[in-house]
């Protein structure tokens, strides 16, 4: 029921906003410079050889014990590495712009993560591990006691008055369960990267929090109470990556592409946080030497071909909705887009994304 409420609220909200796309079309190919959304971005850490904030008003770093490492594309010094006790901090007392949601009641917090599998397997049960947090608003993982469960959690501190909430509105999703398998859309390989995103909007009749895995909505929660603005303690709190003052055990692994927004992003924007290749700023548009998409843009049929079997293919609409998912044991696939709206579609094969357009 809560998921239905969340999706309905999103649809009502986003029908009043139009997604704009610039299509630079050629006869049989489509090229586009892809960017993350920069509107209302207050902190952006892309780790392009440094730890600088790429937002319009760069935050002042307070503490950094992390190191630079290779990113998901194998590019050196393009992500941050953490070894349990390492962290990156931005104190609020020096960065007032990070107090997002205190006035407009909205926040989006996102990061791309590669977990250290050996560390994760030895992690103590029922332990919460911080990935990123903005004050008491957080993305974290937890290892459960039964069936080797791995849980992704998110929460915002808005002085929730519901009994037992301790002032938080929270939601979670099980990523791994040895009894029931892994969550669809979560990549479980030792070298895989996953994008986790928290989105909160307190401007509805009841505040809503959503949790996304690789751009796809996986969990939500909504409650009814009066206070919906996010609450901060400016003198003592901070934006933290890796180890957190609130948790006893720190994170081990790699983190990249950390973004904090002073608004709730649209579904298409949240998907873009996962699909955009930040290291080059360009999405793969079917020009991979081994993967071919044609015609692109397409009017109805779009053909996908490869040298070997395609494997699992997922196709997403511009709003982030999954419209096709299937394992293809053949080197070709023809997909009919005629029943779908004109616009941009994202095709995921393995760890790579391709972008196609329908006109």
N, C-alpha and C positions, 0 to 999 in steps of 0.2 A: 504493500500500500504506500509506504514512504517513497519507494522508487517511482511509483506512478505519480505521486504528488510532485516530486522533483522534476520529472520530465515534463509534466503538464505546465508547471511554472516556467520552465525554460522556454517552452514553445510559445507561451503567452508573451513572455518578455522579448523573445528574439524575432517574433513576427513584426515587431515595430522597428526593427533594425534591418537594413538591407546590406547583404554582403556584396562588396564590389570586387570585381576581378578584372585585371587588364590582360586581355588575350592578344598576344602577338603571334598571329597565325601565319604559317607558311603552307604550301601545298600538302606536304606529308609529314610535317614535324611541328612541334610546339616548344617554344623556348620561353622561359620566364625567370626573372630574378626573384627568388623566394626569400622572404624575410619573416622573422618573428614580429608580432605586433609590438610597436614601440609606444603607442598611445597609453599614457598613464603608467609606463614602466618606471619604477622608482629604484630598482636594483637589478642589474644584469651582470652575471659573472660567466664569461665565456672562456676564460683562462687561455687566451691567445698569446701565450708566452709570458703572461703576467697575471696578477690578481686584481686588475683594475675593474671598476664598475663602469659598464658601457652605457648606462642610462644618461639622460640629459642633464641630470644633477648628480654627479658621481658622489657616492657615499665615502666617508673617511674610514678606512679600516683601522680597527683598534688593536687586533691581535691576529697573528697568522703563524701557525706552526706546521701547516700543510706544505706539501711539495708538488711541483708540476710533474705530470706523467703523460703517457700516450692516451689519446682519446679513442673513440669507437672506430675511427678510420685509420688508426695506427699512426697518427701524426703526433710527433713528440712535443712535449711542453704545451699540451692543448686541453688538459683536464687536471683536476686536483686529486692527489692521493692522500689517504688518511690511514693512520695506523693506531686505532683505538683511542689514544690520548691526544691526538692532534685536532686542531680546530681553526676556524676562521671566524672572527667576531667583528661586528659593527655596533658600537654602543649607541643607544638611542639618544643619550645626552648630547652627542655630537652629530646626530643624524635625524633631525626631526621629520624628514620626508619619509622615513621608514614606518611611521605610525599610521599605516594604512588601515582604512576601515573605521577609524575613530570617529570620523564625521560622516562619510558617505556610506558606511555600513557594508562595504564590499572589499573582497581581497581575492587574489589568485596567487598561489605559491606553487612553483614547479621546479623539478630538478631531474636530471638524467643520472642514473646510478648503475654501477657495476659492483655487485657484491663479491667479496672474497669468499669463495665457496668453502675452503678449508676452515676459515674462521667461523663461518656461519654454522657449519656442522658441529663445531665444538662450543657454540654459544650456549650459555646457561639457559635452562628453560624458564619461561615466564619472565623474560627480560625484555624491556623496551629499549630500543636503540634509536637515537636521534639521527635523522638525515639532515633536515634543515628545520629551523624554527624561527619565527619572528615574534619575539616575546613568548607568550604562551600558545601562540598559533603554530601548529606543527605538522610535519610529515615524519613518520617514524615506522620502524618495523619491529615485530615482536615474534618470538619463537614460542609456540605453545607446547604443552606437555604430551598431548596425545597425537599419534600418527605423524610426528615430525612436522607439525603445522607451522607455516610461516605466514604471518599476518601483516598487512599494510594498514596503518592507522593514520587518520587525520583528525584534527580538531581545531576549533577556534574558541577563544575565551571571550565571551560576551555577557558574562554575569548571568548565565542561564539560571532561572529560578526553579527549574524542574528538580524535584527531590532526587538526590543521589548523583546529580550531574557535576557538582563542585564548580559550577559556573561555566562549564564547557558545553558546546554542541559538538558532538563527535560522530564519526562513522568509520567503518573498517571493512576490509575484504580479505578473504583467505587466498593467498597466492599459491601456496603449496600444501597439499595434504596427501600423504603417502597412501591413505586408504581410498581417497576419491579422485586422485589425480591433481594436476595443476590447473590454475585458472586460465581459461582461454584468453589469448592476447598477452599473457605474461610469458616472456622468453626466459626459460629456466636454465640455459646452458651456462657453464662456468665463465665463459668469456662474453656472454650477452649483456647488453645494456637495456635498461627499461626506464621509461619516463613516467614519473608519478606527479600528479597535479591535484591540488586542493582548490576548490572554488566555493566562495561563500557570498550569499546575497541576503542581507537582512532587511530589504526594502519591500518584501511581500507582506501579506497579512501574517505570515509566519516565516521566520528565517530558515534558509535552506543551505545545507552544505553538501557538496558533491565531491566524489573521489574518482579520479580517472587513472587508468593504466594504459600507457602508450596511446593516449588520445581518446580512449573509449571509456564512457561512463560505466563504472562498476558498482558504485554504492552511493547512497544518499541518506539524508536524515533531515527531518523538519520537526519543529516544535512551536508551540504557541506561548509566547510570553512577551513582556513589554520591552525590556532592554535588549536591543539588537546591535548596538554599536560595539566595536571591539575595544577591549579595555587593556591599557598598558601601564606599567610602572616605569616611567621615563628614567628615573635615577638609578635603577638596578637592572633593568632588562636590556636585551640586545638582540640583534639578528645573529644567529649562530649556524654554522655549518660543521658537521662532524660531531665532536663531543659537545655536550650541552650541560649547562649548570643545573638543569632540572633532573638529569638522569645520571646514574652512577657509572654506567659502562658506555664506552665510546664506539664509534663506527670504524670498521676496517674495510677498505675498498676504494673505489674511485667515484667521484661526483663531478658532473659537468653541467653546463647550460642551466644555471640557476637563475630563476626569474621571479620577481616580486612585483605585482601590479596593484594599483590603487583602484581596482574595479574587478568585477566578475567578467571574465572573458567569454566570448561567444563559443559555441561548440566548434566552429570552424577554426577559431584562433587557438583553442586548446589542442586540436589535432595538429595544427601547424607547429606547435612547440615540439612535437615528437617527429614530424616528418621532415622539417627543414634541416638540411645539412649545414650546420653552423660554420664548419671549418672552411667552406668555400662560399657560403651564402647562396648556393644554387642547388635546387632539387634535381634529382635524376629524372629526366623526361623521356626515358625510353631510348636514349642514345648509347646505352651500355653495349659494348661490342658483342656480348653474348645474349642480350635480351632485346627484342624488337617489338615496338608497339606501332601499329599502322592500321588505317590512316589516323593521324593525330594532329589536329582535332578530327573527331568522327561524327557522322550524322546519325548512324545507327550501330552497325557492327564495328567493333574494334578487335583487331587480331593481335594476339600475344604469341611470340615464338621464341624458342631458345634452342641451344645446341643439344641439351639433354632434357629429361622430363622436368616440367615446370615445378612440381611439388605443390605445397600448399599455397594457395593464392587467396588474398583477401582484397576486396574492393570496397572503398569507403566513399560516401557522398561528401560534398563540400561541407556539410554540417557535422561530419564525423560519424554519421550513421553507417553501420555495416550493411551492405546490400548484397554481398556475395562472399561465400567462404567455402572452399572445396579443395581437396587434394587432387591434383591433375597428374595422372600417370601417363603423360604424353608430352611431347615437345611443343604442341600448339594448342591454343584455345581461342575460340571466337565468342565474344561476349556481346550480347545485344543491349545497347543503351537506349533504344528507341522509346521505351516506356518511362525513362527517367528524364528529369528536368535538364535543361542546358546548364552548363557550368563546368567546374573542375572536379575531377575524380582522382582519388589516390589509390594506387595499386601496390599492395605489399607482397613481396616474394622473399621469403627468408628474412634477412635483416635489412633489405633495401626497399626503398620506396620509389615508385615511378608515378609521374603525373600525366594525366590525359585530360583532354577537353572534349566536351560534346557541344555542338552548335545547332 
